[in-house]
Amino acid sequence: MADLATFGWLVDSITKKIAAFIVEDEHVEYDEALRRVYASKLFGKLNDSETALYREGAAYVYQHYLEERI
């Protein structure tokens, strides 16, 4: 696993990119998009180093977010 600072930076970076995808796709404000990410099950998985989702690209992780919403 990455060190704690790197892990946090990666999770934060992916979270911001997913929020940007939500803004574009769902036509909501950025604050609302962040709220949706934070409220998702995906965010819990992203913060779990055991899942290693933090190592994946934002587009890949966003697909998991979309699947969760179905």
LOBA-851551 format. One record per residue: x, z, y of N, C-alpha, C in turn. Coordinates in steps of 0.1 Angstrom, whole numbers, plus 5000, padded with zeros to 4 digits. Layout:
% residues N
<atom n_u="X" n_w="Z" n_v="Y" ca_u="X" ca_w="Z" ca_v="Y" c_u="X" c_w="Z" c_v="Y"/>
...
% end
This chain:
% residues 70
<atom n_u="5008" n_w="5000" n_v="4988" ca_u="5000" ca_w="5000" ca_v="5000" c_u="5009" c_w="5000" c_v="5012"/>
<atom n_u="5004" n_w="4994" n_v="5023" ca_u="5011" ca_w="4994" ca_v="5036" c_u="5011" c_w="5009" c_v="5041"/>
<atom n_u="5021" n_w="5011" n_v="5050" ca_u="5021" ca_w="5025" ca_v="5056" c_u="5008" c_w="5027" c_v="5064"/>
<atom n_u="5005" n_w="5039" n_v="5067" ca_u="4992" ca_w="5043" ca_v="5074" c_u="4990" c_w="5035" c_v="5087"/>
<atom n_u="5000" n_w="5034" n_v="5095" ca_u="4999" ca_w="5027" ca_v="5108" c_u="4995" c_w="5012" c_v="5106"/>
<atom n_u="5002" n_w="5006" n_v="5096" ca_u="5000" ca_w="4992" ca_v="5093" c_u="4986" c_w="4990" c_v="5087"/>
<atom n_u="4982" n_w="4999" n_v="5078" ca_u="4969" ca_w="4998" ca_v="5072" c_u="4958" c_w="4999" c_v="5083"/>
<atom n_u="4960" n_w="5008" n_v="5092" ca_u="4950" ca_w="5010" ca_v="5103" c_u="4949" c_w="4997" c_v="5112"/>
<atom n_u="4961" n_w="4992" n_v="5115" ca_u="4961" ca_w="4980" ca_v="5123" c_u="4955" c_w="4968" c_v="5116"/>
<atom n_u="4957" n_w="4966" n_v="5103" ca_u="4951" ca_w="4955" ca_v="5096" c_u="4936" c_w="4957" c_v="5095"/>
<atom n_u="4931" n_w="4969" n_v="5092" ca_u="4917" ca_w="4971" ca_v="5092" c_u="4910" c_w="4968" c_v="5105"/>
<atom n_u="4916" n_w="4973" n_v="5116" ca_u="4911" ca_w="4971" ca_v="5129" c_u="4911" c_w="4956" c_v="5133"/>
<atom n_u="4922" n_w="4949" n_v="5129" ca_u="4923" ca_w="4935" ca_v="5132" c_u="4912" c_w="4927" c_v="5125"/>
<atom n_u="4910" n_w="4930" n_v="5112" ca_u="4899" ca_w="4923" ca_v="5105" c_u="4886" c_w="4927" c_v="5110"/>
<atom n_u="4883" n_w="4939" n_v="5114" ca_u="4871" ca_w="4943" ca_v="5119" c_u="4867" c_w="4936" c_v="5132"/>
<atom n_u="4877" n_w="4934" n_v="5141" ca_u="4874" ca_w="4927" ca_v="5153" c_u="4871" c_w="4912" c_v="5151"/>
<atom n_u="4878" n_w="4906" n_v="5141" ca_u="4876" ca_w="4892" ca_v="5138" c_u="4862" c_w="4890" c_v="5131"/>
<atom n_u="4858" n_w="4900" n_v="5123" ca_u="4845" ca_w="4899" ca_v="5117" c_u="4834" c_w="4900" c_v="5127"/>
<atom n_u="4836" n_w="4909" n_v="5137" ca_u="4827" ca_w="4911" ca_v="5148" c_u="4825" c_w="4898" c_v="5156"/>
<atom n_u="4837" n_w="4892" n_v="5158" ca_u="4836" ca_w="4879" ca_v="5165" c_u="4828" c_w="4868" c_v="5158"/>
<atom n_u="4830" n_w="4868" n_v="5145" ca_u="4822" ca_w="4859" ca_v="5136" c_u="4807" c_w="4862" c_v="5138"/>
<atom n_u="4804" n_w="4874" n_v="5138" ca_u="4790" ca_w="4878" ca_v="5139" c_u="4784" c_w="4874" c_v="5152"/>
<atom n_u="4792" n_w="4876" n_v="5163" ca_u="4787" ca_w="4872" ca_v="5176" c_u="4784" c_w="4857" c_v="5176"/>
<atom n_u="4793" n_w="4850" n_v="5170" ca_u="4791" ca_w="4835" ca_v="5170" c_u="4779" c_w="4831" c_v="5161"/>
<atom n_u="4778" n_w="4837" n_v="5150" ca_u="4768" ca_w="4832" ca_v="5140" c_u="4754" c_w="4838" c_v="5142"/>
<atom n_u="4754" n_w="4851" n_v="5147" ca_u="4741" ca_w="4858" ca_v="5148" c_u="4737" c_w="4859" c_v="5163"/>
<atom n_u="4745" n_w="4854" n_v="5172" ca_u="4741" ca_w="4854" ca_v="5187" c_u="4737" c_w="4868" c_v="5192"/>
<atom n_u="4746" n_w="4878" n_v="5189" ca_u="4744" ca_w="4891" ca_v="5194" c_u="4756" c_w="4895" c_v="5203"/>
<atom n_u="4755" n_w="4906" n_v="5210" ca_u="4766" ca_w="4911" ca_v="5219" c_u="4777" c_w="4916" c_v="5210"/>
<atom n_u="4789" n_w="4917" n_v="5215" ca_u="4800" ca_w="4922" ca_v="5207" c_u="4798" c_w="4936" c_v="5202"/>
<atom n_u="4793" n_w="4945" n_v="5211" ca_u="4791" ca_w="4959" ca_v="5207" c_u="4781" c_w="4960" c_v="5196"/>
<atom n_u="4771" n_w="4951" n_v="5196" ca_u="4761" ca_w="4951" ca_v="5185" c_u="4768" c_w="4946" c_v="5172"/>
<atom n_u="4776" n_w="4936" n_v="5173" ca_u="4783" ca_w="4931" ca_v="5162" c_u="4792" c_w="4941" c_v="5155"/>
<atom n_u="4799" n_w="4949" n_v="5164" ca_u="4808" ca_w="4960" ca_v="5159" c_u="4799" c_w="4970" c_v="5152"/>
<atom n_u="4788" n_w="4974" n_v="5157" ca_u="4779" ca_w="4983" ca_v="5151" c_u="4775" c_w="4979" c_v="5137"/>
<atom n_u="4772" n_w="4966" n_v="5136" ca_u="4768" ca_w="4960" ca_v="5123" c_u="4779" c_w="4961" c_v="5113"/>
<atom n_u="4791" n_w="4958" n_v="5117" ca_u="4803" ca_w="4959" ca_v="5108" c_u="4805" c_w="4974" c_v="5104"/>
<atom n_u="4805" n_w="4983" n_v="5113" ca_u="4807" ca_w="4997" ca_v="5110" c_u="4796" c_w="5003" c_v="5101"/>
<atom n_u="4784" n_w="4998" n_v="5102" ca_u="4773" ca_w="5003" ca_v="5094" c_u="4773" c_w="4996" c_v="5080"/>
<atom n_u="4781" n_w="4986" n_v="5078" ca_u="4780" ca_w="4979" ca_v="5065" c_u="4788" c_w="4986" c_v="5054"/>
<atom n_u="4783" n_w="4983" n_v="5042" ca_u="4791" ca_w="4989" ca_v="5030" c_u="4805" c_w="4982" c_v="5030"/>
<atom n_u="4806" n_w="4970" n_v="5034" ca_u="4819" ca_w="4963" ca_v="5035" c_u="4829" c_w="4971" c_v="5042"/>
<atom n_u="4825" n_w="4977" n_v="5054" ca_u="4835" ca_w="4985" ca_v="5062" c_u="4841" c_w="4997" c_v="5054"/>
<atom n_u="4832" n_w="5003" n_v="5046" ca_u="4837" ca_w="5013" ca_v="5037" c_u="4847" c_w="5008" c_v="5027"/>
<atom n_u="4845" n_w="4996" n_v="5021" ca_u="4854" ca_w="4990" ca_v="5012" c_u="4867" c_w="4986" c_v="5019"/>
<atom n_u="4865" n_w="4981" n_v="5031" ca_u="4877" ca_w="4977" ca_v="5039" c_u="4886" c_w="4988" c_v="5042"/>
<atom n_u="4881" n_w="5000" n_v="5044" ca_u="4888" ca_w="5012" ca_v="5047" c_u="4894" c_w="5019" c_v="5034"/>
<atom n_u="4890" n_w="5014" n_v="5023" ca_u="4895" ca_w="5020" ca_v="5010" c_u="4907" c_w="5012" c_v="5005"/>
<atom n_u="4919" n_w="5018" n_v="5006" ca_u="4931" ca_w="5010" ca_v="5003" c_u="4931" c_w="5006" c_v="4988"/>
<atom n_u="4923" n_w="5012" n_v="4980" ca_u="4922" ca_w="5008" ca_v="4966" c_u="4916" c_w="4994" c_v="4964"/>
<atom n_u="4907" n_w="4990" n_v="4973" ca_u="4901" ca_w="4977" ca_v="4971" c_u="4911" c_w="4965" c_v="4976"/>
<atom n_u="4921" n_w="4969" n_v="4984" ca_u="4930" ca_w="4959" ca_v="4989" c_u="4924" c_w="4948" c_v="4998"/>
<atom n_u="4912" n_w="4950" n_v="5002" ca_u="4905" ca_w="4940" ca_v="5011" c_u="4913" c_w="4939" c_v="5024"/>
<atom n_u="4920" n_w="4949" n_v="5028" ca_u="4927" ca_w="4949" ca_v="5041" c_u="4938" c_w="4939" c_v="5040"/>
<atom n_u="4942" n_w="4934" n_v="5028" ca_u="4952" ca_w="4924" ca_v="5026" c_u="4947" c_w="4910" c_v="5028"/>
<atom n_u="4934" n_w="4908" n_v="5028" ca_u="4928" ca_w="4895" ca_v="5028" c_u="4926" c_w="4890" c_v="5042"/>
<atom n_u="4923" n_w="4877" n_v="5043" ca_u="4920" ca_w="4871" ca_v="5056" c_u="4907" c_w="4875" c_v="5061"/>
<atom n_u="4905" n_w="4875" n_v="5074" ca_u="4892" ca_w="4879" ca_v="5080" c_u="4880" c_w="4870" c_v="5075"/>
<atom n_u="4883" n_w="4857" n_v="5073" ca_u="4872" ca_w="4848" ca_v="5069" c_u="4867" c_w="4851" c_v="5055"/>
<atom n_u="4877" n_w="4855" n_v="5046" ca_u="4874" ca_w="4859" ca_v="5032" c_u="4866" c_w="4872" c_v="5033"/>
<atom n_u="4870" n_w="4881" n_v="5040" ca_u="4863" ca_w="4894" ca_v="5041" c_u="4849" c_w="4892" c_v="5047"/>
<atom n_u="4848" n_w="4883" n_v="5057" ca_u="4835" ca_w="4880" ca_v="5063" c_u="4825" c_w="4875" c_v="5053"/>
<atom n_u="4830" n_w="4867" n_v="5044" ca_u="4821" ca_w="4862" ca_v="5033" c_u="4815" c_w="4873" c_v="5025"/>
<atom n_u="4823" n_w="4884" n_v="5023" ca_u="4818" ca_w="4896" ca_v="5016" c_u="4807" c_w="4902" c_v="5024"/>
<atom n_u="4809" n_w="4903" n_v="5038" ca_u="4799" ca_w="4908" ca_v="5047" c_u="4786" c_w="4900" c_v="5045"/>
<atom n_u="4787" n_w="4887" n_v="5046" ca_u="4775" ca_w="4878" ca_v="5045" c_u="4768" c_w="4880" c_v="5031"/>
<atom n_u="4775" n_w="4882" n_v="5021" ca_u="4769" ca_w="4884" ca_v="5007" c_u="4762" c_w="4897" c_v="5007"/>
<atom n_u="4767" n_w="4907" n_v="5014" ca_u="4761" ca_w="4920" ca_v="5014" c_u="4747" c_w="4919" c_v="5021"/>
<atom n_u="4746" n_w="4911" n_v="5031" ca_u="4734" ca_w="4910" ca_v="5039" c_u="4723" c_w="4902" c_v="5032"/>
<atom n_u="4726" n_w="4896" n_v="5021" ca_u="4716" ca_w="4888" ca_v="5014" c_u="4707" c_w="4897" c_v="5006"/>
% end
